[in-house]
Amino acid sequence: MLKDGKILLGKAEDKEIYLLPHQMNRHGIITGASGTGKTITLKVIAESLSELGVPTFIADIKSDLSGMIQEGDISAIQERLDSMGIEGFKTNSYPVHFFDVYRDKGHPIRTNLQDMDPVLLSRILNLTDAQSGILNIIYRVAAELDPDGDGMGVEINDLKDLQMMTQYVGDNAKEITTNYGNVSKQSIGAIQRRLLELEEQQGDLLFGLPPINIEDFIVCENGKGVMNILECEQLFQRPLTYATFMLWLLDSLYKGLPEVGDLEKPKIVFFFDEAHLLFRDAPRQLLDKIEMIVKLIRSKGVGIFFCSQSPSDIPDTILAQLSNRIQHALRAYTPSEMNTVKKAAQAFRENPNLNTEEEICNMKTGTALVSVLDEEGAPTIVEKTKILPPCSSMGMASLDKIQSVIASDGLGAKYDQDRDIISAYEYLPEYMQEKEEERELAKAEEARKKYEEREALRNQNRLAKKVRNRAENALINIGIRSAKKLLKSLLK
C-alpha cells in the first residue's frame, strides 16, 4: 500500500513503518520459518512497487503468487485492517507476466549458451575444477574455429550444440592439448555424462533461441509495474539448476543495464526465494561473483531481496549489503537454532524498548521485526511490525485465468516458438567429415610419398646391383684374360 509516495509495510502499534523507494536498491532480506508470513510480506512489497510503476521479478516456488492477477476479498481482511487502524485500503489486481522454463504455466525463458558464463554453467553441471577448465577450453576452441574465414567462430546456442562441440574437442584432444592445455578423455567423458543427465532432466529447455531479453522485464502496463513471475515448482526440484539459473538472471541484469546511479525509485526489484540454495556448497569463485553483483548492481537501478528461513543462510559478506531487513519468527529448540536466533537479533539496530531475541521466537504469523533505511540512508531501530494484508487475492488463480493472461500479454509471438539456426550441432558434423577426409588424404599422400621413396630406393639399389655385377663380371673377365696370357707365356 502506498502512502505519500512511500511503501506502507505495516504498523508497530500506532507507528507506521515504511520502505522508502529511493533506498530499495540498497537491497533487503526477508527471513523466517515456514508459515510465518514471508510470502505475504513479499506480496505487499511487490504490489506497492507495482503501484509506483516499478516492475519486479519474483521466483514463485510454491505456485501461490498467481493470485496477484485477481482483486483481493476485502471481507476476508477487514478485521485485520480494523485492528491496525488502516483506512483507505483498496483491494486491487496487478499486471503479471508468467514465465516457466518447462512451459506449463508461462512463456519459455531461455538463455543462449553462447552468452552464458562458463563458471555458471560449470555450477549447473556440478563439474570439478579440472572439468571446468576443459569446459573453458571447449568454449575457446568454438570461438576460434573459423572454417568459413569470417572470424565468427562456431556458435553454441543450445545443449546439443555443446554436446557436439565437446565431442569435437574429445576427438581432437591430441592437437588441442598442444595448443590449449591437457584435455583428458576422462574429463571429456565426465562432461558428456553431465550434459546427458541435464538433457534427461529436461535441462535442455533452459538453453536455446530466442533468449529472453531483460528489457521485457522492465515494463509497465497502465502505469503499474509488471510483476514477472517465474513458475519454479518444477525447476525447484533441481535446486542446483534453480539457484544457478536465478544467478544467471541477476548476472544478465548486471551486464545488460547501463549505469544510472541513485534513482528516486529502482528500475526493477528482484526477489530471490529460497536464497540459501544459491550459496550451498558454492565454490569461492562463485561466491566472489555473487558478492560483486550484489555490490555493484544497485548502480544499475536494481534492488535485490533475498528470501530465506534464516539470515545465517546468507554469507556475511553478502548479508552486509542487505540494508532493509524483515525478520519473521524463527523456531529455536536446539543450541544451534538458539545461536541462529541470537545472531539474527544482533543484526538489527537495537531498540531499548524491545527484547529482539525473545520476540523472534514468539512472534505470531504476519508479524515481523523490521529495520529499514531512513531518508539519510541510516538503519532505523528495529520495530515489531504487524504486516499489512495484500491488496490482491491471497489464493491461487485458476489455471484458466492464468492461461488467459498468458495468451493476452503479447509475449507469445516473441518467445513461445523455438528457433534453431545453423550452429555447432548442424555445422560440426560436416566440418569434422571434411577434416577426416583431409586427414585421410594426407595419410594417402604420405603413404604415396613413402612408396615412391621406397621404390626410388629399390630402383637405386637395383641399378647399383647391376653396376656392381657388371663391374664384377668385368673384373672376372679381365682376370680370366690375364690368366690366359700368363699361362701362354709360361708354356712358351
Secondary structure as UniProt FT lines:
FT   STRAND          2..3
FT   TURN            4..5
FT   STRAND          6..12
FT   TURN            13..14
FT   STRAND          15..19
FT   HELIX           21..26
FT   STRAND          28..31
FT   TURN            34..35
FT   HELIX           38..51
FT   TURN            52..53
FT   STRAND          56..60
FT   HELIX           66..69
FT   HELIX           74..84
FT   STRAND          96..99
FT   TURN            101..102
FT   HELIX           113..115
FT   HELIX           118..125
FT   HELIX           129..144
FT   TURN            147..148
FT   HELIX           159..171
FT   HELIX           173..180
FT   HELIX           185..200
FT   TURN            201..202
FT   HELIX           203..206
FT   HELIX           214..217
FT   STRAND          220..221
FT   TURN            222..223
FT   STRAND          224..225
FT   STRAND          227..231
FT   TURN            233..234
FT   HELIX           235..237
FT   HELIX           239..256
FT   STRAND          268..272
FT   TURN            273..275
FT   HELIX           276..279
FT   TURN            280..281
FT   HELIX           284..296
FT   HELIX           297..300
FT   STRAND          302..308
FT   HELIX           311..313
FT   HELIX           316..319
FT   TURN            320..321
FT   STRAND          324..327
FT   HELIX           335..346
FT   TURN            352..353
FT   HELIX           356..362
FT   TURN            365..366
FT   STRAND          367..371
FT   TURN            375..376
FT   STRAND          383..387
FT   HELIX           399..408
FT   HELIX           412..415
FT   HELIX           424..491
//
